[in-house]
Amino acid sequence: MNKKLLLTLICLFVLFSAKAQDRTEDARPKVGLVLSGGGAKGLAHIGVLKVIDSLGIKIDYVAGTSMGAIIGGLYASGYSGKQLDSIFEVVDFDKIISDDLPREAKAFYERDNSEKYTITLPFEGFKLNLPSALSRGQNTYNLLSKLTLPVNNIKEFKNLPIPYFCIATNVETGKEVVLDHGSLAQSMMASGALPSLFQPVTINQDVLIDGGVLNNYPIDELRAKGMDIIIGVDVQAGLRTRDELKSAPEILLQINNFRTIKAMDSKTKETDIYIKPQVKEYTVISFDAGAEIIKNGLEAALKNEPELDALPKLGKPRRLIKPIDSLRINRISFKGASHYSRAYLLGKLKLKPGEKVSYNQVEKGVNSLVGTNNFDAFEYDLKPSDSMSGYDFHGFVRESKITTFLKLGVHYDQLYRSAALINLTKKRLFFSNDVASLDFILGDNVRYNFDYLIDKGFYWSIGVRSRYNQFKKNVSARLLLTDAEIGNSDINKLEVKLADQTNQFYLQTLFRKDFSLSLGAEHKRLKIISETLFAPNSNSKYEFENTDYISVFGNLKLDTYNNKYFPTRGVYFEGDLHWYVYGSSFNQDFKNFAIGKAEIGTAFGLSDKFAVNLETSGGFKIGDKSTQTLDFALGGYGANFINNFVPFIGYDFISLTGNSYVKASAVLDYELFKKHHVTMEANWANVADDIFDTGEWFTLPDYRGYGLGYAVDTFFGPVQAKFSYSPERKKSIFFINVGFWF
């Protein structure tokens, strides 16, 4: 047999074999998988998928609704059941549901929303409104976008590794919508947009919500795709008994479930392999029981193992998806912005065309933009570039129509005492990218804070700030009197009333993306009067200070702490220099002087429960030393102090004074229960006049304080109790704080 004839026979054999395989493939029954919605109960789908994978079953089409759409969409993209188990094991569902963006992603003034105010309400037209939903769903969208990036170039879902579609509901028409093309992440978001929990998602001008409202188990639509055998996983709740209906929300949920559960009765009969995990005891938000729910899904699938094992098998193992950790951003574009410029959006996004970045940097930039709270939604698509390697970033913004907010807060501490905060915030007051905020604080000490900022992102922003504070307190006499005066009177402490009004005009920009650099001018009016002493030959109280000061200042700040009050990671740095160039007539012998100070800290976790926070700070005065009332004063516990007051446990507020100081502190924080913290703290300091000239700053500490505390992180701020002790004083002091500091 010659070579030519042999080659011909081989080709004919291969051809006939291929045709035989095609006929076998065509004859094989098609298997479809339908996953119902059910919120957290939908995590049971992952357990079912792990069994399907272990048996090597070939799934030809996936359909889902709500949580079933999310799990199903990721499975269709190429994730295995085991991969999904690992992914959802580490997801913080509390942050996803609450839309809690990372603290370091927010602009400094926007952090006030989560660190000062308990309640924020829309206040348009002098009418209070309620938000459209508890969450914008941005964290969910970020997660789904990251997970689906490897298949982001596939716009027809039938071309995914496993063909797929999901169901949503058009909230305007009340009609069912089948989502089978476009953005996979956006489609999954729309299908899972549970009313009141997540805001609606707009796709092609349709306003969409959770598909479970109309069709929680799209078996008919899946059968229409040519599926011969349907595997169905049902995690929706059944009807409750009279004993279980104990509240109005439970009754309303029961009424809403009438139609869905009735429809399921007929759809169950159409399901060839029906899997019903035991999830009745869980709710749609029982994400903390995720491991148990997944296990219940696995056990339910194993009960159907003989039927599942009889289904057609994969010819070869599935090619699993590989998440993308870094990428090159070639071009950046935005649509939907009318009030905010491209420069503003880029400044907040913190991405530059042509950069190679980690996906975490992309997510951080998106969070920074969303953290401005100027947008109801920010969706983005990373499309592979046509002419080069990498991706083009396409952002779609929907600007918020609500620009006025009423915010409330409460607080108690031993310096300012009880306080109730009322805030009015107005965005786009004069310009498209400005924000004005006024805090009015009522209580034992009436105060106010006013801030106005024209935010220009990477360019120089323009700000105006005004703040008024007052309190009554026994303070160190060394803050007010000279050594000679103290020696003559033998007074260590004086009860005074201090009032401080500070007004600033400043320019601010981002430096190296994360540093905030501010340059400006300041007017300060400082008044300190005695509560016990009277002026000679007068009935008026004695004035220690009543001066207007003018200064210029520079400030450089970096703050990447993940939590202001209980940080477990991040770094902090702030450097500040004030040059005082004018003092009014009360300070008759005024001469120029400067005050510089810096603070640096780091936080890191030793375990999931145990964190360490280390900080050090110091300050000095240059020039004239005669003005003592702006010197450093250490003592007390808390945050948001004015002027050069520095917290130092073991001593009362404003107890240790001098024109220079150094301080170090260490805090050990153990989270005993969720949001319950046990803290051990130590701080050491040297404070006196000119310690950097005398070398005393580098000696053993003159002052020490140690503390043991317990704190609960509540929705209105931390509730803290701290017992502290000073070896030098051989006395203890107890500190209490309730609520956010302001």
QUIGI-V93669 format. One record per residue. N is the residue number from 1. RES is the residue in three letters. OMEGA is omega as a letter, one per 30 degrees, with the letter a starting at -180 (999 if undefined). BURIAL is b if it has 24 or more other C-alpha atoms within 12 Angstrom, else e. Layout:
BEGIN
n | res | omega | burial
N | RES | OMEGA | BURIAL
N | RES | OMEGA | BURIAL
END
This chain:
BEGIN
n | res | omega | burial
1 | MET | a | e
2 | ASN | a | e
3 | LYS | a | e
4 | LYS | a | e
5 | LEU | l | e
6 | LEU | l | e
7 | LEU | l | e
8 | THR | l | e
9 | LEU | l | e
10 | ILE | l | e
11 | CYS | l | e
12 | LEU | l | e
13 | PHE | l | e
14 | VAL | a | e
15 | LEU | a | e
16 | PHE | l | e
17 | SER | l | e
18 | ALA | l | e
19 | LYS | l | e
20 | ALA | l | e
21 | GLN | l | e
22 | ASP | a | e
23 | ARG | l | e
24 | THR | l | e
25 | GLU | l | e
26 | ASP | a | e
27 | ALA | a | e
28 | ARG | l | e
29 | PRO | l | e
30 | LYS | a | b
31 | VAL | l | b
32 | GLY | a | b
33 | LEU | l | b
34 | VAL | a | b
35 | LEU | a | b
36 | SER | l | b
37 | GLY | l | b
38 | GLY | a | b
39 | GLY | a | b
40 | ALA | l | b
41 | LYS | l | b
42 | GLY | l | b
43 | LEU | l | b
44 | ALA | l | b
45 | HIS | a | b
46 | ILE | l | b
47 | GLY | l | b
48 | VAL | a | b
49 | LEU | l | b
50 | LYS | l | b
51 | VAL | l | b
52 | ILE | l | b
53 | ASP | a | b
54 | SER | l | b
55 | LEU | l | b
56 | GLY | a | b
57 | ILE | l | b
58 | LYS | l | b
59 | ILE | a | b
60 | ASP | l | b
61 | TYR | l | b
62 | VAL | l | b
63 | ALA | a | b
64 | GLY | l | b
65 | THR | l | b
66 | SER | l | b
67 | MET | l | b
68 | GLY | l | b
69 | ALA | a | b
70 | ILE | l | b
71 | ILE | a | b
72 | GLY | l | b
73 | GLY | l | b
74 | LEU | l | b
75 | TYR | l | b
76 | ALA | a | b
77 | SER | l | b
78 | GLY | l | b
79 | TYR | l | b
80 | SER | l | b
81 | GLY | l | b
82 | LYS | l | b
83 | GLN | a | b
84 | LEU | l | b
85 | ASP | a | b
86 | SER | a | e
87 | ILE | a | b
88 | PHE | l | b
89 | GLU | a | e
90 | VAL | l | e
91 | VAL | l | e
92 | ASP | a | e
93 | PHE | l | b
94 | ASP | a | e
95 | LYS | a | e
96 | ILE | a | b
97 | ILE | a | b
98 | SER | a | b
99 | ASP | a | b
100 | ASP | l | b
101 | LEU | l | b
102 | PRO | a | b
103 | ARG | a | b
104 | GLU | l | b
105 | ALA | a | b
106 | LYS | l | b
107 | ALA | a | b
108 | PHE | a | b
109 | TYR | l | b
110 | GLU | l | b
111 | ARG | l | b
112 | ASP | a | b
113 | ASN | a | b
114 | SER | a | b
115 | GLU | l | b
116 | LYS | a | b
117 | TYR | l | b
118 | THR | a | b
119 | ILE | l | b
120 | THR | a | b
121 | LEU | l | b
122 | PRO | a | b
123 | PHE | a | e
124 | GLU | l | e
125 | GLY | a | e
126 | PHE | l | e
127 | LYS | l | e
128 | LEU | l | e
129 | ASN | l | e
130 | LEU | l | e
131 | PRO | a | e
132 | SER | l | e
133 | ALA | l | e
134 | LEU | a | b
135 | SER | l | b
136 | ARG | a | b
137 | GLY | a | b
138 | GLN | l | b
139 | ASN | l | b
140 | THR | l | b
141 | TYR | l | b
142 | ASN | a | b
143 | LEU | a | b
144 | LEU | l | b
145 | SER | l | b
146 | LYS | a | b
147 | LEU | a | b
148 | THR | a | b
149 | LEU | a | b
150 | PRO | l | b
151 | VAL | a | b
152 | ASN | l | b
153 | ASN | l | b
154 | ILE | a | b
155 | LYS | l | b
156 | GLU | a | e
157 | PHE | l | b
158 | LYS | a | b
159 | ASN | l | e
160 | LEU | l | b
161 | PRO | l | b
162 | ILE | l | b
163 | PRO | a | b
164 | TYR | l | b
165 | PHE | l | b
166 | CYS | a | b
167 | ILE | l | b
168 | ALA | l | b
169 | THR | l | b
170 | ASN | a | b
171 | VAL | a | b
172 | GLU | a | e
173 | THR | a | e
174 | GLY | a | e
175 | LYS | l | e
176 | GLU | l | b
177 | VAL | l | b
178 | VAL | a | b
179 | LEU | a | b
180 | ASP | l | b
181 | HIS | a | b
182 | GLY | l | b
183 | SER | a | b
184 | LEU | a | b
185 | ALA | a | b
186 | GLN | l | b
187 | SER | l | b
188 | MET | l | b
189 | MET | a | b
190 | ALA | a | b
191 | SER | a | b
192 | GLY | a | b
193 | ALA | a | b
194 | LEU | a | b
195 | PRO | a | b
196 | SER | l | e
197 | LEU | l | b
198 | PHE | l | b
199 | GLN | a | b
200 | PRO | l | b
201 | VAL | a | b
202 | THR | l | b
203 | ILE | a | b
204 | ASN | l | e
205 | GLN | l | e
206 | ASP | l | e
207 | VAL | a | b
208 | LEU | l | b
209 | ILE | a | b
210 | ASP | l | b
211 | GLY | l | b
212 | GLY | l | b
213 | VAL | a | b
214 | LEU | a | b
215 | ASN | a | b
216 | ASN | a | b
217 | TYR | a | b
218 | PRO | a | b
219 | ILE | a | b
220 | ASP | l | b
221 | GLU | l | b
222 | LEU | l | b
223 | ARG | a | b
224 | ALA | l | e
225 | LYS | l | b
226 | GLY | a | e
227 | MET | a | b
228 | ASP | a | b
229 | ILE | a | b
230 | ILE | l | b
231 | ILE | a | b
232 | GLY | l | b
233 | VAL | a | b
234 | ASP | l | b
235 | VAL | l | b
236 | GLN | a | b
237 | ALA | l | b
238 | GLY | l | b
239 | LEU | a | b
240 | ARG | l | e
241 | THR | a | e
242 | ARG | a | e
243 | ASP | a | e
244 | GLU | a | e
245 | LEU | a | e
246 | LYS | a | e
247 | SER | a | e
248 | ALA | l | e
249 | PRO | a | e
250 | GLU | l | e
251 | ILE | l | e
252 | LEU | l | e
253 | LEU | l | b
254 | GLN | l | b
255 | ILE | l | e
256 | ASN | a | e
257 | ASN | a | b
258 | PHE | a | e
259 | ARG | a | e
260 | THR | a | b
261 | ILE | l | b
262 | LYS | l | e
263 | ALA | a | b
264 | MET | a | b
265 | ASP | a | e
266 | SER | a | e
267 | LYS | l | b
268 | THR | a | b
269 | LYS | a | e
270 | GLU | a | e
271 | THR | a | b
272 | ASP | l | b
273 | ILE | a | b
274 | TYR | a | b
275 | ILE | a | b
276 | LYS | l | b
277 | PRO | l | b
278 | GLN | a | b
279 | VAL | a | b
280 | LYS | a | b
281 | GLU | a | e
282 | TYR | l | b
283 | THR | a | b
284 | VAL | l | b
285 | ILE | a | b
286 | SER | a | b
287 | PHE | l | b
288 | ASP | l | e
289 | ALA | a | b
290 | GLY | a | b
291 | ALA | l | b
292 | GLU | a | b
293 | ILE | l | b
294 | ILE | l | b
295 | LYS | l | b
296 | ASN | l | b
297 | GLY | l | b
298 | LEU | a | b
299 | GLU | l | b
300 | ALA | l | b
301 | ALA | a | b
302 | LEU | l | b
303 | LYS | l | e
304 | ASN | a | b
305 | GLU | a | b
306 | PRO | l | e
307 | GLU | a | e
308 | LEU | a | b
309 | ASP | l | e
310 | ALA | a | e
311 | LEU | l | b
312 | PRO | a | b
313 | LYS | l | b
314 | LEU | l | e
315 | GLY | l | e
316 | LYS | a | e
317 | PRO | l | e
318 | ARG | l | b
319 | ARG | a | e
320 | LEU | a | e
321 | ILE | l | b
322 | LYS | l | e
323 | PRO | l | b
324 | ILE | a | e
325 | ASP | l | e
326 | SER | a | e
327 | LEU | l | b
328 | ARG | l | b
329 | ILE | a | b
330 | ASN | a | b
331 | ARG | l | b
332 | ILE | l | b
333 | SER | l | b
334 | PHE | l | b
335 | LYS | l | e
336 | GLY | a | e
337 | ALA | l | b
338 | SER | a | e
339 | HIS | a | b
340 | TYR | a | b
341 | SER | l | b
342 | ARG | l | b
343 | ALA | l | b
344 | TYR | a | b
345 | LEU | l | b
346 | LEU | l | b
347 | GLY | l | b
348 | LYS | a | b
349 | LEU | l | b
350 | LYS | l | b
351 | LEU | l | b
352 | LYS | l | b
353 | PRO | l | e
354 | GLY | a | e
355 | GLU | l | e
356 | LYS | a | e
357 | VAL | l | b
358 | SER | l | e
359 | TYR | l | b
360 | ASN | l | e
361 | GLN | l | b
362 | VAL | a | b
363 | GLU | l | b
364 | LYS | l | b
365 | GLY | l | b
366 | VAL | l | b
367 | ASN | l | b
368 | SER | l | b
369 | LEU | a | b
370 | VAL | a | b
371 | GLY | l | b
372 | THR | a | b
373 | ASN | l | b
374 | ASN | a | b
375 | PHE | l | b
376 | ASP | l | b
377 | ALA | l | b
378 | PHE | l | b
379 | GLU | a | b
380 | TYR | a | b
381 | ASP | l | b
382 | LEU | a | b
383 | LYS | l | b
384 | PRO | a | b
385 | SER | a | e
386 | ASP | a | e
387 | SER | a | e
388 | MET | l | e
389 | SER | a | e
390 | GLY | a | b
391 | TYR | l | b
392 | ASP | a | b
393 | PHE | l | b
394 | HIS | a | b
395 | GLY | l | b
396 | PHE | a | b
397 | VAL | l | b
398 | ARG | a | b
399 | GLU | l | b
400 | SER | l | b
401 | LYS | l | e
402 | ILE | a | b
403 | THR | a | b
404 | THR | a | b
405 | PHE | l | b
406 | LEU | a | b
407 | LYS | a | b
408 | LEU | l | b
409 | GLY | l | b
410 | VAL | a | b
411 | HIS | l | b
412 | TYR | l | b
413 | ASP | a | b
414 | GLN | l | b
415 | LEU | a | b
416 | TYR | a | b
417 | ARG | a | b
418 | SER | a | b
419 | ALA | l | b
420 | ALA | a | b
421 | LEU | l | b
422 | ILE | a | b
423 | ASN | l | b
424 | LEU | l | b
425 | THR | l | b
426 | LYS | l | b
427 | LYS | a | b
428 | ARG | a | b
429 | LEU | l | e
430 | PHE | a | e
431 | PHE | a | e
432 | SER | a | b
433 | ASN | l | b
434 | ASP | l | b
435 | VAL | l | b
436 | ALA | a | b
437 | SER | l | b
438 | LEU | l | b
439 | ASP | l | b
440 | PHE | a | b
441 | ILE | l | b
442 | LEU | l | b
443 | GLY | a | e
444 | ASP | l | e
445 | ASN | l | b
446 | VAL | a | b
447 | ARG | l | b
448 | TYR | l | b
449 | ASN | l | b
450 | PHE | l | b
451 | ASP | l | b
452 | TYR | a | b
453 | LEU | l | b
454 | ILE | a | b
455 | ASP | a | b
456 | LYS | l | b
457 | GLY | a | b
458 | PHE | l | b
459 | TYR | a | b
460 | TRP | l | b
461 | SER | a | b
462 | ILE | a | b
463 | GLY | l | b
464 | VAL | a | b
465 | ARG | l | b
466 | SER | a | b
467 | ARG | l | b
468 | TYR | l | b
469 | ASN | l | b
470 | GLN | l | b
471 | PHE | l | b
472 | LYS | a | b
473 | LYS | l | b
474 | ASN | a | b
475 | VAL | l | b
476 | SER | l | b
477 | ALA | a | b
478 | ARG | l | b
479 | LEU | a | b
480 | LEU | a | b
481 | LEU | l | b
482 | THR | l | b
483 | ASP | a | e
484 | ALA | l | e
485 | GLU | l | e
486 | ILE | l | e
487 | GLY | a | e
488 | ASN | a | e
489 | SER | a | e
490 | ASP | l | e
491 | ILE | l | e
492 | ASN | a | b
493 | LYS | l | b
494 | LEU | l | b
495 | GLU | a | b
496 | VAL | l | b
497 | LYS | a | b
498 | LEU | l | b
499 | ALA | a | b
500 | ASP | l | b
501 | GLN | a | b
502 | THR | l | b
503 | ASN | a | b
504 | GLN | l | b
505 | PHE | a | b
506 | TYR | l | b
507 | LEU | a | b
508 | GLN | l | b
509 | THR | l | b
510 | LEU | a | b
511 | PHE | a | e
512 | ARG | l | e
513 | LYS | a | b
514 | ASP | l | b
515 | PHE | l | b
516 | SER | a | b
517 | LEU | a | b
518 | SER | l | b
519 | LEU | a | b
520 | GLY | l | b
521 | ALA | a | b
522 | GLU | l | b
523 | HIS | l | b
524 | LYS | l | b
525 | ARG | a | b
526 | LEU | l | b
527 | LYS | l | b
528 | ILE | l | b
529 | ILE | a | b
530 | SER | l | b
531 | GLU | a | e
532 | THR | a | e
533 | LEU | l | e
534 | PHE | l | e
535 | ALA | l | e
536 | PRO | l | e
537 | ASN | a | e
538 | SER | l | e
539 | ASN | a | e
540 | SER | a | e
541 | LYS | a | e
542 | TYR | l | b
543 | GLU | l | b
544 | PHE | a | b
545 | GLU | l | b
546 | ASN | a | b
547 | THR | l | b
548 | ASP | l | b
549 | TYR | l | b
550 | ILE | l | b
551 | SER | l | b
552 | VAL | a | b
553 | PHE | l | b
554 | GLY | a | b
555 | ASN | l | b
556 | LEU | a | b
557 | LYS | l | b
558 | LEU | a | b
559 | ASP | l | b
560 | THR | l | b
561 | TYR | l | b
562 | ASN | l | b
563 | ASN | a | b
564 | LYS | a | b
565 | TYR | a | b
566 | PHE | a | b
567 | PRO | l | b
568 | THR | l | b
569 | ARG | l | b
570 | GLY | l | b
571 | VAL | a | b
572 | TYR | l | b
573 | PHE | l | b
574 | GLU | l | b
575 | GLY | a | b
576 | ASP | l | b
577 | LEU | l | b
578 | HIS | l | b
579 | TRP | a | b
580 | TYR | a | b
581 | VAL | a | b
582 | TYR | l | b
583 | GLY | a | b
584 | SER | a | e
585 | SER | l | e
586 | PHE | l | e
587 | ASN | a | b
588 | GLN | a | e
589 | ASP | a | e
590 | PHE | l | e
591 | LYS | a | e
592 | ASN | l | b
593 | PHE | l | b
594 | ALA | l | b
595 | ILE | l | b
596 | GLY | l | b
597 | LYS | l | b
598 | ALA | l | b
599 | GLU | l | b
600 | ILE | a | b
601 | GLY | l | b
602 | THR | l | b
603 | ALA | l | b
604 | PHE | a | b
605 | GLY | l | e
606 | LEU | l | e
607 | SER | l | e
608 | ASP | a | e
609 | LYS | a | e
610 | PHE | a | b
611 | ALA | l | b
612 | VAL | l | b
613 | ASN | a | b
614 | LEU | a | b
615 | GLU | l | b
616 | THR | a | b
617 | SER | l | b
618 | GLY | l | b
619 | GLY | a | b
620 | PHE | l | b
621 | LYS | l | b
622 | ILE | l | b
623 | GLY | a | e
624 | ASP | a | e
625 | LYS | a | b
626 | SER | l | b
627 | THR | a | b
628 | GLN | a | b
629 | THR | l | b
630 | LEU | l | b
631 | ASP | l | b
632 | PHE | a | b
633 | ALA | a | b
634 | LEU | l | b
635 | GLY | l | b
636 | GLY | a | b
637 | TYR | l | b
638 | GLY | a | b
639 | ALA | l | b
640 | ASN | l | b
641 | PHE | l | b
642 | ILE | l | b
643 | ASN | a | b
644 | ASN | l | b
645 | PHE | a | b
646 | VAL | l | b
647 | PRO | l | b
648 | PHE | a | b
649 | ILE | a | b
650 | GLY | l | b
651 | TYR | l | b
652 | ASP | a | b
653 | PHE | l | b
654 | ILE | a | b
655 | SER | a | b
656 | LEU | a | b
657 | THR | l | b
658 | GLY | a | b
659 | ASN | l | b
660 | SER | a | b
661 | TYR | l | b
662 | VAL | a | b
663 | LYS | l | b
664 | ALA | l | b
665 | SER | l | b
666 | ALA | l | b
667 | VAL | l | b
668 | LEU | a | b
669 | ASP | l | b
670 | TYR | l | b
671 | GLU | a | b
672 | LEU | l | e
673 | PHE | l | e
674 | LYS | l | e
675 | LYS | l | e
676 | HIS | a | e
677 | HIS | l | b
678 | VAL | a | b
679 | THR | l | b
680 | MET | a | b
681 | GLU | l | b
682 | ALA | l | b
683 | ASN | a | b
684 | TRP | a | b
685 | ALA | l | b
686 | ASN | l | b
687 | VAL | l | b
688 | ALA | l | b
689 | ASP | l | b
690 | ASP | a | b
691 | ILE | l | b
692 | PHE | l | e
693 | ASP | a | e
694 | THR | a | e
695 | GLY | a | e
696 | GLU | a | e
697 | TRP | a | b
698 | PHE | l | e
699 | THR | l | e
700 | LEU | a | e
701 | PRO | l | e
702 | ASP | a | b
703 | TYR | a | b
704 | ARG | l | b
705 | GLY | a | b
706 | TYR | a | b
707 | GLY | l | b
708 | LEU | a | b
709 | GLY | l | b
710 | TYR | a | b
711 | ALA | l | b
712 | VAL | a | b
713 | ASP | a | b
714 | THR | a | e
715 | PHE | l | e
716 | PHE | l | b
717 | GLY | a | b
718 | PRO | l | b
719 | VAL | a | b
720 | GLN | l | b
721 | ALA | a | b
722 | LYS | l | b
723 | PHE | a | b
724 | SER | a | b
725 | TYR | l | b
726 | SER | l | b
727 | PRO | a | e
728 | GLU | a | e
729 | ARG | a | e
730 | LYS | l | e
731 | LYS | l | e
732 | SER | l | e
733 | ILE | a | b
734 | PHE | a | b
735 | PHE | l | b
736 | ILE | l | b
737 | ASN | l | b
738 | VAL | l | b
739 | GLY | l | b
740 | PHE | l | b
741 | TRP | l | b
742 | PHE | 999 | b
END
